[in-house]
């Protein structure tokens, strides 16, 4: 699996969150991660902030911010089994919690 994070430089809130998600996915699945910096804003598309799995942007269910459930749904569509997803679900919460703590 290839993961690409499209980010502004320096990364802000969602860009940093999506990079955190990518780090978790790389650590637990062995996925290859690339971070691409751009000045083009196109959330959940070809600009920042976006997270792509094998070239496809992962859309957030709420239309605003990717949550762990959105990533798990995208991985499930790609064929990851339920057992693999359970461990990822908990691990993906950590970057989200860090972002929320930093905002509070």
N, C-alpha and C positions, 0 to 999 in steps of 0.2 A: 504494500500500500504506500502511496505517496501522498504526503500532506503538504499543502502550501498555505502559508499565512501571508495575506497581503496586508501590509501595514504602512502607516505613516511613520516618518522619522522625525523625532523620537517617538516611539510607540506611546499611545495614550491608553485610556481605560479599556475599551473593547479590543484594541489591537494587542495590548499586553495580555488580556484575558485569553484571546484566541491563541497567542503564542504559548501561554501556559497549558491550554488544552493540547496543543500540538506536542509539547514536551512530554506530557503524560502518555499520549498515544504512542509516541516514539519509544518511550521507556518500557511500556507494557506490551507493545505489539511488534516492536522492531521496525516500525514504519520509518521511511526516510522523510525528513522534514526540510523544507526550504522556506525561508522568510524572504519575501520580496518587498522592497520599500518603493513607495510611489507617492506622488502628490495628487493622484487622481482619486477622488472620493466616489465610490460606487459600492455602498454597503451590500454585502452578500452577493457580489457579482465579480467584476473584473478590477475593482479598486478597493480601497481600504474602507472599513475593516471587513475582511473576508477570510473564511477558512474553507479550503478546497480539499476534498478527498478524491484522489485519482482524477483530478481535473474538474470535478463538479463542485460548485459552490454549495455549501450546506445552508439551507434556509432556516431562519428562526421561526418557530411556530407563532410567536407574538409579533413577527415582522420587525423587531428591533434588535434583540440581543440573543446570541446563541446560548442555549442552556445545555447542560449535559444530556438531557433527554433528546434534544434535537440531533446531537452527534450520534447518540446511540441508535436513533431511528435510521439515520443515514448509514451507519455501519451494518445494521440489521438488513437493510435493503441490499447491501453489498455481500451479504451472506455470512456474516459473523454469527456464530451460534450464541444461544442464550447464556450459556455458562461463561463464555469469554466476556460477554457484555456486563455480567453482574460485577465482576472485579473492576471493570472500567468505570462503571457508574459511580462507585464510591470514590475512585481516584480522581475523576473529573470534577468532583465537588470541591476539591482543595483549591484550584485556581480561582473558582468562583467565590469561595469564602474569603480568600486573600483580597480579591478586588473589593468585595463588599465591606470588609474591615477597613480597607484603605479609604473608602469613600465616607465612612462614618465617623 
